[in-house]
Amino acid sequence: MRNQLNLYLSRQATSLPRYVLEQLMQATLAWVPGLPGIGLRAMVYRTMLQMDGVAAIEDGVRIRYADNVRLGRGAYLDHGVYLHACPGGISIGAESLVMKNAILHVYNFRNLPHSHITIGARSLIGESCILRGQGGITIGDDVYLGTLVQLLAVNHVFNDPSRPISHQGITAQGISIADGAWIGSGAIVLDGVKIGRNAVIGAGAVVTRDVPDYCVAVGNPARVVRDLRRDPLPASQPELVVY
């Protein structure tokens, strides 16, 4: 029983005193709704996480390993967001938005050397996205992830049919998304993939290999169908209104 309790605590905070502090602080303030709650959390949460300037944290946000979380000035965490920043940490850049029910989990319980989740400035993580950062996830500036996008920086080894897959270990190469890219809703990006600058990933695509700068990739598995430099879209489409 003691071993199980120690295991649980080790996966919640960096130490027992930190666990008590973070749980008490969130039990006291995490439920407070509206602007009063956002204001209270902006003032008080900076004692348990790293905050550059003022960040907005809605009610119902859950944070584990809070001392490994950094929020840039003007960052926003919507209702129901879950951050688990075990060793490696989570950094969310200035004016970036993490929307309702998104899950950002570094998930490093094997002393992996490159685990982290880093998001640049002015980026958007859409509703119910899942980011698993065992191998490291790096997202640049001005990147948009649609709803239900999954970035999975981990893979299972399964080459030995005599053993359960859960006993064969994992690989964790990491995922990177360069500045200005757009990942369409429901897309899944697998471990080891690099997505280039201003690239577009179509909704529902499963990305298993790198996508170059300024390219559009769609399908399962995703394949490049257009290079926006050599084959640009029409400058204007009269039937569409751009806001």
Buried (B, 14 or more C-beta within 10 A) or exposed (E): EEEEEEEEBBEBBBEEEBBEBBBEBBEEBBEBEEEEBBEBBBEEBBEBBBBBEBBBBBBBBEBBBBBBBBBBEBBBBBBBBBBBBBBBBBBBBBBBBBBBBBBBBBBBEEEBEBBBBBBBBBBBBBBBBBBBBBBBBBBBBBBBBBBBBBBBBBBEEEEEEEEEEEEEEBEBBBBBBBBBBBBBBBBBBBBBBBBBBBBBBBBBBBBBEBBBBBBBBBEEEBBBEBEBEEEEEEEEEEEEEEE
